[in-house]
Amino acid sequence: VGGPLLVLAGAGSGKTKVITEKIAHLIATGRHEARHIAAITFTNKAAKEMRERVAKRVRGDAAEGLTISTFHSLGLRFLQIEHERAKLRRGFSIFDGDDQMAIIKDLATPGLKNDALYSIQNLISAAKNNALSPEQAAEAARSGREREAAGIYARYQARLQAYNAVDFDDLIRLPLTLLEAEPDLAAGWRERLRYLLVDECQDTNGAQYRLLKQLAGPKGNMTCVGDDDQSIYAWRGAQPENLDQLATDYPNLRVIKLEQNYRCTARILRCANTLIEKNPHAHPKKLWSQHGDGE
């Protein structure tokens, strides 16, 4: 509980339980009040399940102020509090994919086909997921399509500003940009959120990982739970190598493996292990079960 921890947890080994039990432990031992703890996951469904589990473990007022949310919900909360720094007015809007596409269509060369428009939308999103500004995206552009997307990105942001709006990618990019640029602001948020727990850490993209680092600060008071063998979101920018990056960024990182599987029989796990051991690994795991050999 004092410093950075990576829990490498195989499938069915109790990842969510690790986080809920740890939250209960941090509160029960008086290490941190609930209002200073944040558990971050990827889907609203996972956050809801975690809240329900924590409610069974932490009774009454003890859980008051606890943050259990997705990365994007946390980013939204940040922007609602720091809206002036982000050059937003109170009550700003969040544009979805259809709203984005309508703006991009309006800004792009007339007559561009849908495939090209979607490509531009994805390139702008990828730039934001790497926390690139329009200027940085223009510098990084290699192909004609990337240069075109970078040019539209700059005008797209100006349009969002005029509408007093952000898109989903901005919910991560804008807080990160502000925290990296303003050390006092980062220190204030580290005081507000003193312990972080991150579920499915292998699914973080570049901007989310940097946001996590800004919030955890040099002390790294956090528990990251993840499994490089379950990373399936590369298509939306996930970087499973962030699990390895933790050890570089936090040399005092402790690594604990959870290899007991509570879901499957031994025969299923033997088949799975035979396949999974072909993956490149920094931390090899061997899942096992007490459920007998099975059919």
Buried (B, 14 or more C-beta within 10 A) or exposed (E): EEEBBBBBBBBBBBBBBBBBBBBBEBBEEEBBBBBBBBBBBBEEEBBEBBBEBBEEBBEEEEBEEBBBBBBBBBBBBBBEBBBEBBEBEEEBEBBEEEBBBEBBBEBBEEEBEEEBBEBBBBBBBBBBBBBBBBEBBBEEBEEEEBBBBBBBBBBBBEBBEEEBBBBBBBBBBBBBBBBBEEEEBBEEBBEBBBBBBBBBBBBBBBBBBBBBBBBBBEEBBBBBBBBBBBBEBEEEBBBBEBBBBBBEBBEEBEBEBBBBBEBBBBBBBBEBBEEBEEEEEEBBBEBBBEBEEEE
